[in-house]
Amino acid sequence: VCINTPGSFVCGPSAYYICDCGFDANPNCVPGDDANTGTSPDSPWQTVAKAVGQWKKLTAGGSLNYCRGGSLEIGVAGHQDLQNPNCTVQHPCAIQDYMPPWAGGSEARPILTPNSNKAAFRVMMTSYYIQQNLVYTGYLFRNLQVLGQNTDQIAFHLLGPNIEHVTIDNVLVDGFKIGVNSAGLRYVTVKNSTLINNHRHGWLGGGDHTLLLNNHFENNGGHDPVKDHNIYVSGGLGTPVTDIQVIGNTLYRSAKKNGLCVGISLVVHGGVINDLLIEDNFIYEDLDEVNDGCFGIGVTPYDSKGIGDAFHNTIIRGNIIQDVGQKGIEVASCVNCLIENNIVSNEQTSGDPFASFGISACHTHHSHSSHTSFVRARRAGKR
């Protein structure tokens, strides 16, 4: 939106509004029309395809706004790579919600449903822009419900390099293969969001300055129990990754198979990771619904060989781990690793006859564990 006045030419943030009334929409929902202007809540477009076509044209701080109480199919035409050189860290471009004129004020976040196996949102750079060494920054997704069809879809597919500062805030991600897959991006933040019922991972990936903050992960994994997790943080392939923080999240019902948790809820492995912080998370399972493969936190190499995997300056602090399987916390190949002020409890009394350990640490160097409590475990301690 540009304003031409004598002596000045000023462009402000561009905003477009979209509303449709598909599956599970509010009964009062009023659909838009792609023949509308799309530039105000009173004149919204109807289709995601129409909206996504404007993404590359948004000015800094611009937005695509979907109506609360509405429900929209992304459609094949809506599956476009999100690229925009105008967005900035200070003025990100957003895909978010708005309150339509017909709403009463309590309508749910807009529902967005992909109806193909493609990602709901794919943020990536083409090879041309990578060769030009261009960096795109400042993408924001907030106040949405993104619902999958339990196929091989990915909700948010973030492909680097050369894209930075992507934030997902207050988004429900339900029913995908992977909730968020971040590969090679820097400054990715997922916060205040709910990632549930994704049959491989809630989160998969890593990159410099990754932050997972105050999210709820539940019933992610189970397709391949050994390899699936609520959260799977991975390092770089050949290049160390620095500053990954997993703070204040709740993790529950990890990698369920035949009614049992059979996989690690929060796992970190693959490559070299420096300055990893896992703090103030609550990780728990139901009684009699785990086997010995259901750990709380695992910071370990991908396999027993551990070739090339290492974790430097890792802090695991202030977490509560309750009623998981064999191990509350496991670390290996950890250099300068601090484990402190955690509470690990286990009251599991039936199921597989496995012993439980509060902390298991092997092949670590210059590491320290302190002030961690082990409560009511059948067999608890540090090994």
Protein Blocks (a to p, Z undefined) as FASTA:
>chain_A
ZZddehiacddddddddddddehiafkbccddfkbnolafklccfbfklmmmmmmmpceh
iacdddehiacdebjmlmccdddfkbcfklccdddddddfkbgolaccdddddfbfbdfb
dcdddfklmmnopacehiadehiadddehiabdfbdcddehiahiadehiacehifblbd
cehiahiacehiacehiakbmbgcddehiacehiacehiajjlmmlgcfbdcdddehiac
ehiadehiacehihieehiafbdfbdceedjdehiadehiacdddehiacfklcfbdcdd
fblnogoiacehiacehiacehiafblbdcehiehiacehiacddfbfghjdddddfbdc
ehiahiacehiacehiabgcdZZ
